[in-house]
Amino acid sequence: MRSRLTLLAGLLLATLVVMPAPCRAQQEKPNARRVTTRVVPKYPELARRMNIKGSVKVDLTVAPNGSVKKTRVIGGNPVLVTVALDAVRQWKFEPGPEDTTEMVELRFSPSN
């Protein structure tokens, strides 16, 4: 049992994308629609116990009214993906004339 946990921890750490910043989000495109309501993800307890740092990149489809219509994970540590998606699905963007695609990166650190 212990060796399975060690193996699982090793696999999770192997997928780690190290970013030395606390949990924060940034948009990739300079001309992206502005976020008006941002929900900060809760750092997972498992990630805290394992001292996992990393980022999750998410591609968002934003509706004309500014709500997040669809999400697609581009990359990130599996331990962090669920909380990242839960948070960005609640974000609101400034209204626009049509659907747009935005890419955001949420960075996590156990110091949060």
Long-range contacts (C-beta under 8 A, 24 or more apart in sequence): 9-50, 12-50, 12-52, 12-77, 12-78, 12-79, 13-50, 13-52, 15-77, 15-78, 16-52, 16-53, 16-54, 16-77, 17-54, 17-55, 17-75, 17-76, 17-77, 18-53, 18-54, 19-53, 19-54, 19-55, 19-107, 19-108, 19-109, 20-53, 20-109, 21-107, 21-109, 22-107, 22-108, 22-109, 22-111, 22-112, 23-106, 23-107, 23-108, 23-109, 23-112, 24-106, 24-107, 25-88, 25-104, 25-105, 25-106, 25-107, 26-104, 26-105, 26-107, 27-102, 27-103, 27-104, 28-102, 28-103, 28-104, 28-105, 29-102, 29-103, 32-100, 32-102, 32-103, 33-62, 33-66, 33-93, 33-94, 33-96, 33-100, 33-102, 34-93, 34-94, 35-91, 35-92, 35-93, 36-66, 36-92, 36-93, 36-94, 37-90, 37-91, 37-92, 38-91, 39-87, 39-88, 39-90, 39-91, 40-87, 41-80, 41-83, 41-84, 41-86, 41-87, 41-106, 41-108, 42-83, 42-87, 43-83, 43-108, 43-110, 43-112, 44-79, 44-80, 44-82, 44-83, 46-79, 47-77, 47-79, 47-80, 47-108, 47-110, 48-110, 50-79, 51-110, 52-77, 52-79, 52-80, 52-108, 52-110, 53-108, 53-109, 53-110, 54-80, 54-107, 54-108, 55-80, 55-105, 55-106, 55-107, 55-108, 56-80, 56-81, 56-84, 56-85, 56-105, 56-106, 56-108, 57-103, 57-104, 57-105, 58-84, 58-85, 58-88, 58-103, 58-104, 58-105, 58-106, 59-101, 59-102, 59-103, 60-88, 60-91, 60-101, 60-102, 60-103, 60-104, 61-99, 61-100, 61-101, 62-93, 62-96, 62-99, 62-100, 62-101, 62-102, 63-99, 64-95, 64-96, 64-97, 64-98, 64-99, 65-95, 66-92, 66-93, 66-94, 66-95, 66-96, 67-92, 67-93, 68-92, 68-93, 69-99, 74-103, 76-106, 77-108, 80-106, 80-108, 84-108
